[in-house]
């Protein structure tokens, strides 16, 4: 099977920030991708506790 990048297919990770969920606009954001003929191949919701957040944003810790 051919590598997707060889076929001109790209994959992109999209993260919705917590305020998008709090404002109830996550569905509208996803709809915009679908209306642009982009294919959503998966979704996942993850609760980011303080430890996970610290590890993920370790490079920004100096700014706080």
SELUMGU-598030 format. One record per atom (N, C-alpha, C, O): residue number from 0; residue in one letter; x, y, z. Coordinates in nm, 3 decimals. Layout:
BEGIN
(atom NUM,"a",(X,Y,Z));
...
***
This chain:
BEGIN
(atom 0,"x",(0.084,-0.118,0.000));
(atom 0,"x",(0.000,0.000,0.000));
(atom 0,"x",(0.088,0.124,0.000));
(atom 0,"x",(0.189,0.129,0.070));
(atom 1,"x",(0.051,0.223,-0.077));
(atom 1,"x",(0.130,0.344,-0.091));
(atom 1,"x",(0.121,0.431,0.033));
(atom 1,"x",(0.019,0.434,0.103));
(atom 2,"x",(0.228,0.501,0.059));
(atom 2,"x",(0.234,0.597,0.169));
(atom 2,"x",(0.141,0.714,0.135));
(atom 2,"x",(0.147,0.766,0.024));
(atom 3,"x",(0.055,0.758,0.230));
(atom 3,"x",(-0.038,0.868,0.200));
(atom 3,"x",(0.031,0.995,0.150));
(atom 3,"x",(-0.025,1.066,0.067));
(atom 4,"x",(0.153,1.024,0.198));
(atom 4,"x",(0.222,1.145,0.151));
(atom 4,"x",(0.264,1.133,0.006));
(atom 4,"x",(0.278,1.234,-0.063));
(atom 5,"x",(0.284,1.011,-0.042));
(atom 5,"x",(0.317,0.990,-0.183));
(atom 5,"x",(0.197,1.015,-0.273));
(atom 5,"x",(0.212,1.045,-0.391));
(atom 6,"x",(0.077,1.002,-0.218));
(atom 6,"x",(-0.046,1.022,-0.295));
(atom 6,"x",(-0.097,1.166,-0.287));
(atom 6,"x",(-0.202,1.198,-0.343));
(atom 7,"x",(-0.023,1.253,-0.219));
(atom 7,"x",(-0.067,1.391,-0.203));
(atom 7,"x",(-0.169,1.407,-0.091));
(atom 7,"x",(-0.236,1.510,-0.083));
(atom 8,"x",(-0.181,1.307,-0.006));
(atom 8,"x",(-0.274,1.313,0.106));
(atom 8,"x",(-0.198,1.358,0.230));
(atom 8,"x",(-0.090,1.308,0.260));
(atom 9,"x",(-0.254,1.453,0.300));
(atom 9,"x",(-0.192,1.502,0.422));
(atom 9,"x",(-0.282,1.475,0.541));
(atom 9,"x",(-0.404,1.470,0.526));
(atom 10,"x",(-0.223,1.458,0.657));
(atom 10,"x",(-0.299,1.441,0.782));
(atom 10,"x",(-0.261,1.554,0.874));
(atom 10,"x",(-0.144,1.592,0.883));
(atom 11,"x",(-0.359,1.608,0.943));
(atom 11,"x",(-0.338,1.721,1.032));
(atom 11,"x",(-0.407,1.693,1.164));
(atom 11,"x",(-0.519,1.643,1.168));
(atom 12,"x",(-0.339,1.726,1.272));
(atom 12,"x",(-0.396,1.716,1.405));
(atom 12,"x",(-0.462,1.849,1.439));
(atom 12,"x",(-0.398,1.954,1.429));
(atom 13,"x",(-0.586,1.846,1.478));
(atom 13,"x",(-0.659,1.967,1.516));
(atom 13,"x",(-0.698,1.954,1.663));
(atom 13,"x",(-0.759,1.856,1.703));
(atom 14,"x",(-0.662,2.053,1.742));
(atom 14,"x",(-0.697,2.054,1.884));
(atom 14,"x",(-0.795,2.167,1.909));
(atom 14,"x",(-0.774,2.280,1.867));
(atom 15,"x",(-0.903,2.134,1.977));
(atom 15,"x",(-1.000,2.237,2.015));
(atom 15,"x",(-0.972,2.275,2.160));
(atom 15,"x",(-0.963,2.189,2.247));
(atom 16,"x",(-0.958,2.402,2.184));
(atom 16,"x",(-0.928,2.449,2.318));
(atom 16,"x",(-1.051,2.439,2.408));
(atom 16,"x",(-1.164,2.435,2.359));
(atom 17,"x",(-1.030,2.435,2.538));
(atom 17,"x",(-1.143,2.420,2.632));
(atom 17,"x",(-1.252,2.526,2.616));
(atom 17,"x",(-1.369,2.498,2.639));
(atom 18,"x",(-1.214,2.647,2.577));
(atom 18,"x",(-1.316,2.751,2.562));
(atom 18,"x",(-1.413,2.720,2.447));
(atom 18,"x",(-1.528,2.762,2.451));
(atom 19,"x",(-1.367,2.646,2.346));
(atom 19,"x",(-1.457,2.606,2.237));
(atom 19,"x",(-1.564,2.512,2.290));
(atom 19,"x",(-1.680,2.519,2.249));
(atom 20,"x",(-1.526,2.425,2.382));
(atom 20,"x",(-1.625,2.335,2.444));
(atom 20,"x",(-1.715,2.411,2.539));
(atom 20,"x",(-1.836,2.389,2.541));
(atom 21,"x",(-1.657,2.500,2.617));
(atom 21,"x",(-1.736,2.578,2.713));
(atom 21,"x",(-1.838,2.667,2.641));
(atom 21,"x",(-1.949,2.686,2.691));
(atom 22,"x",(-1.801,2.719,2.525));
(atom 22,"x",(-1.891,2.807,2.450));
(atom 22,"x",(-1.988,2.727,2.363));
(atom 22,"x",(-2.079,2.785,2.302));
(atom 23,"x",(-1.970,2.595,2.357));
(atom 23,"x",(-2.061,2.511,2.280));
(atom 23,"x",(-2.047,2.524,2.130));
(atom 23,"x",(-2.144,2.507,2.057));
(atom 24,"x",(-1.925,2.555,2.082));
(atom 24,"x",(-1.906,2.575,1.938));
(atom 24,"x",(-1.821,2.466,1.873));
(atom 24,"x",(-1.784,2.478,1.756));
(atom 25,"x",(-1.790,2.361,1.948));
(atom 25,"x",(-1.707,2.253,1.892));
(atom 25,"x",(-1.773,2.193,1.768));
(atom 25,"x",(-1.705,2.166,1.668));
(atom 26,"x",(-1.904,2.171,1.773));
(atom 26,"x",(-1.975,2.114,1.660));
(atom 26,"x",(-1.967,2.202,1.536));
(atom 26,"x",(-1.951,2.152,1.425));
(atom 27,"x",(-1.978,2.333,1.556));
(atom 27,"x",(-1.969,2.425,1.442));
(atom 27,"x",(-1.829,2.424,1.381));
(atom 27,"x",(-1.813,2.433,1.259));
(atom 28,"x",(-1.728,2.411,1.467));
(atom 28,"x",(-1.590,2.407,1.417));
(atom 28,"x",(-1.569,2.281,1.334));
(atom 28,"x",(-1.511,2.287,1.225));
(atom 29,"x",(-1.616,2.167,1.383));
(atom 29,"x",(-1.603,2.041,1.310));
(atom 29,"x",(-1.681,2.048,1.179));
(atom 29,"x",(-1.634,1.998,1.077));
(atom 30,"x",(-1.799,2.109,1.181));
(atom 30,"x",(-1.879,2.124,1.060));
(atom 30,"x",(-1.804,2.204,0.953));
(atom 30,"x",(-1.815,2.173,0.835));
(atom 31,"x",(-1.729,2.304,0.994));
(atom 31,"x",(-1.651,2.383,0.895));
(atom 31,"x",(-1.549,2.295,0.823));
(atom 31,"x",(-1.528,2.309,0.703));
(atom 32,"x",(-1.486,2.205,0.897));
(atom 32,"x",(-1.392,2.113,0.832));
(atom 32,"x",(-1.466,2.022,0.734));
(atom 32,"x",(-1.420,2.002,0.622));
(atom 33,"x",(-1.578,1.968,0.776));
(atom 33,"x",(-1.656,1.880,0.689));
(atom 33,"x",(-1.708,1.955,0.567));
(atom 33,"x",(-1.709,1.900,0.457));
(atom 34,"x",(-1.752,2.079,0.584));
(atom 34,"x",(-1.801,2.159,0.472));
(atom 34,"x",(-1.689,2.192,0.373));
(atom 34,"x",(-1.716,2.221,0.256));
(atom 35,"x",(-1.565,2.188,0.419));
(atom 35,"x",(-1.450,2.214,0.332));
(atom 35,"x",(-1.402,2.087,0.263));
(atom 35,"x",(-1.295,2.084,0.203));
(atom 36,"x",(-1.483,1.981,0.271));
(atom 36,"x",(-1.454,1.851,0.208));
(atom 36,"x",(-1.334,1.782,0.272));
(atom 36,"x",(-1.268,1.701,0.207));
(atom 37,"x",(-1.306,1.813,0.397));
(atom 37,"x",(-1.200,1.744,0.469));
(atom 37,"x",(-1.262,1.626,0.542));
(atom 37,"x",(-1.375,1.634,0.591));
(atom 38,"x",(-1.190,1.518,0.548));
(atom 38,"x",(-1.240,1.396,0.610));
(atom 38,"x",(-1.188,1.385,0.753));
(atom 38,"x",(-1.067,1.393,0.777));
(atom 39,"x",(-1.278,1.368,0.847));
(atom 39,"x",(-1.240,1.348,0.986));
(atom 39,"x",(-1.228,1.198,1.008));
(atom 39,"x",(-1.324,1.124,0.991));
(atom 40,"x",(-1.107,1.155,1.046));
(atom 40,"x",(-1.084,1.011,1.061));
(atom 40,"x",(-1.090,0.965,1.206));
(atom 40,"x",(-1.089,0.845,1.232));
(atom 41,"x",(-1.096,1.059,1.300));
(atom 41,"x",(-1.106,1.017,1.440));
(atom 41,"x",(-1.120,1.137,1.530));
(atom 41,"x",(-1.082,1.249,1.496));
(atom 42,"x",(-1.176,1.112,1.645));
(atom 42,"x",(-1.186,1.216,1.748));
(atom 42,"x",(-1.152,1.154,1.882));
(atom 42,"x",(-1.166,1.033,1.902));
(atom 43,"x",(-1.108,1.238,1.973));
(atom 43,"x",(-1.074,1.191,2.108));
(atom 43,"x",(-1.086,1.309,2.203));
(atom 43,"x",(-1.038,1.418,2.174));
(atom 44,"x",(-1.150,1.287,2.315));
(atom 44,"x",(-1.158,1.390,2.416));
(atom 44,"x",(-1.071,1.347,2.533));
(atom 44,"x",(-1.084,1.236,2.583));
(atom 45,"x",(-0.983,1.436,2.576));
(atom 45,"x",(-0.891,1.404,2.685));
(atom 45,"x",(-0.896,1.514,2.789));
(atom 45,"x",(-0.885,1.632,2.757));
(atom 46,"x",(-0.913,1.474,2.913));
(atom 46,"x",(-0.907,1.569,3.023));
(atom 46,"x",(-0.761,1.590,3.058));
(atom 46,"x",(-0.689,1.494,3.089));
(atom 47,"x",(-0.716,1.714,3.053));
(atom 47,"x",(-0.576,1.745,3.081));
(atom 47,"x",(-0.563,1.787,3.227));
(atom 47,"x",(-0.598,1.899,3.264));
(atom 48,"x",(-0.512,1.696,3.309));
(atom 48,"x",(-0.488,1.733,3.449));
(atom 48,"x",(-0.360,1.816,3.457));
(atom 48,"x",(-0.291,1.834,3.357));
(atom 49,"x",(-0.330,1.866,3.574));
(atom 49,"x",(-0.216,1.957,3.591));
(atom 49,"x",(-0.085,1.892,3.550));
(atom 49,"x",(-0.001,1.958,3.489));
(atom 50,"x",(-0.065,1.764,3.583));
(atom 50,"x",(0.059,1.696,3.549));
(atom 50,"x",(0.075,1.680,3.399));
(atom 50,"x",(0.182,1.706,3.344));
(atom 51,"x",(-0.032,1.638,3.331));
(atom 51,"x",(-0.028,1.622,3.185));
(atom 51,"x",(-0.002,1.757,3.118));
(atom 51,"x",(0.077,1.766,3.024));
(atom 52,"x",(-0.068,1.861,3.166));
(atom 52,"x",(-0.051,1.995,3.109));
(atom 52,"x",(0.093,2.044,3.127));
(atom 52,"x",(0.150,2.100,3.034));
(atom 53,"x",(0.149,2.022,3.242));
(atom 53,"x",(0.286,2.064,3.269));
(atom 53,"x",(0.383,1.994,3.174));
(atom 53,"x",(0.476,2.057,3.123));
(atom 54,"x",(0.363,1.865,3.150));
(atom 54,"x",(0.450,1.791,3.058));
(atom 54,"x",(0.432,1.838,2.914));
(atom 54,"x",(0.529,1.848,2.839));
(atom 55,"x",(0.308,1.866,2.876));
(atom 55,"x",(0.279,1.906,2.738));
(atom 55,"x",(0.333,2.046,2.707));
(atom 55,"x",(0.383,2.071,2.597));
(atom 56,"x",(0.322,2.136,2.804));
(atom 56,"x",(0.364,2.276,2.783));
(atom 56,"x",(0.490,2.309,2.860));
(atom 56,"x",(0.506,2.422,2.906));
(atom 57,"x",(0.581,2.212,2.875));
(atom 57,"x",(0.702,2.233,2.954));
(atom 57,"x",(0.784,2.353,2.906));
(atom 57,"x",(0.846,2.421,2.988));
(atom 58,"x",(0.785,2.378,2.778));
(atom 58,"x",(0.865,2.487,2.724));
(atom 58,"x",(0.809,2.625,2.756));
(atom 58,"x",(0.881,2.724,2.745));
(atom 59,"x",(0.684,2.634,2.795));
(atom 59,"x",(0.622,2.762,2.828));
(atom 59,"x",(0.625,2.791,2.978));
(atom 59,"x",(0.585,2.899,3.021));
(atom 60,"x",(0.672,2.696,3.057));
(atom 60,"x",(0.669,2.711,3.202));
(atom 60,"x",(0.753,2.830,3.249));
(atom 60,"x",(0.721,2.891,3.351));
(atom 61,"x",(0.858,2.863,3.176));
(atom 61,"x",(0.944,2.976,3.213));
(atom 61,"x",(0.871,3.109,3.202));
(atom 61,"x",(0.910,3.206,3.267));
(atom 62,"x",(0.768,3.115,3.120));
(atom 62,"x",(0.695,3.240,3.100));
(atom 62,"x",(0.593,3.270,3.209));
(atom 62,"x",(0.543,3.382,3.218));
(atom 63,"x",(0.561,3.172,3.291));
(atom 63,"x",(0.458,3.194,3.394));
(atom 63,"x",(0.515,3.247,3.522));
(atom 63,"x",(0.441,3.270,3.618));
***
